[in-house]
Amino acid sequence: MTQVESNPLYPHLHGVVDAAQPTANHPGNGVMNPEQAGLAALGTESSKAAGDDASPSVDIFINNVVCTFSVRCHLNLHRIGMDGHNVEYRREYGKVTMRFRKPSSTATMWSSGKVTMTGNDSAAHAKVNARRCARALQKLGFRVRFSNYKVVNVLGTCAMPWGIRLPNFSREHRRDASYEPELHPAVTYRIKSPKATLKLFSTGSITCTAPSVENVQLAIEHIYPLVLPFKKIMTEEELAMRGNQSKNARRLLQQRAKKAAEEDEVEEGEVNWEEDSEEEIEEDMYSGSDDSDL
């Protein structure tokens, strides 16, 4: 995933945070998970409280990327559950789950050969984890042919530097917005082109679900000028709530970093995925295949 430049029409909208390259606002952090997103929001509020003249930034954070692919062979789920690593065989559901880390992801496999990957924090990590899963199945003796890879769903979030008056917004956009405060505290806004579904909260938080990362970026750019006339100044209670969430996020982030440092050593009995080069993996998986899409 590449960093998207600022929108010339709305310079406050900085776009999707890059997965590998550091940015000026978030040096060296890469893709922001929910905990880091809370820290970014806290930094914006702190600069605002200090009377900083710089305009607050609005960054889009990718929380989950779901992808699917096929290995084009029958999978013996019982065999995977007995011989695989980090797997869980659910016989009553007819599927096997396999978990990966660094980058973290969860693969769900069916006997037909279809595999779904969830929990990825970028499109690039989704492709890497899909190849890792195919390689793990190949090491178990299956004739894997990696094909039909596709990103099917992306979850992105962002936080406006101000709140949103949801009743007024929903009345103004009755055709596309749905607001039922008795059932859900957010406004559901659907966009046909680009295809995306957004949930707007009164605190200024926006959650976007779309088929691709590009659609998430375009959807936020589409909704930004629509919610701008309905912004409201956040109360001290709402600002305090954001601050508490950011403090909890910082503590959780530090705990995860400490745990990751302790797990640098490969655990006993765990497959070392770094032992095979990229060329060897591609050569093994694609050898003997006469399909053009492989």
Secondary structure, DSSP 8 states (H G I E B T S, - for coil): -------SS-TTEEEE--SSS--SSSTTT-S--HHHHHHHHHHHHHHHHTT--S---EEEEEEEEEEEEE-SS---HHHHHHH-SSEEEETTTTEEEEEETTTTEEEEEETTSEEEEEEESSHHHHHHHHHHHHHHHHHTT-----EEEEEEEEEEEEE-SSEE-HHHHHHHTTTTEEE-TTT-SSEEEEETTTTEEEEE-TTSEEEEEESSHHHHHHHHHHHHHHHGGGEE---HHHHHHHHHHHHHHHHHHHHHHHHHHHT-S--TT---GGGS-HHHHHHHHHTT---TT-
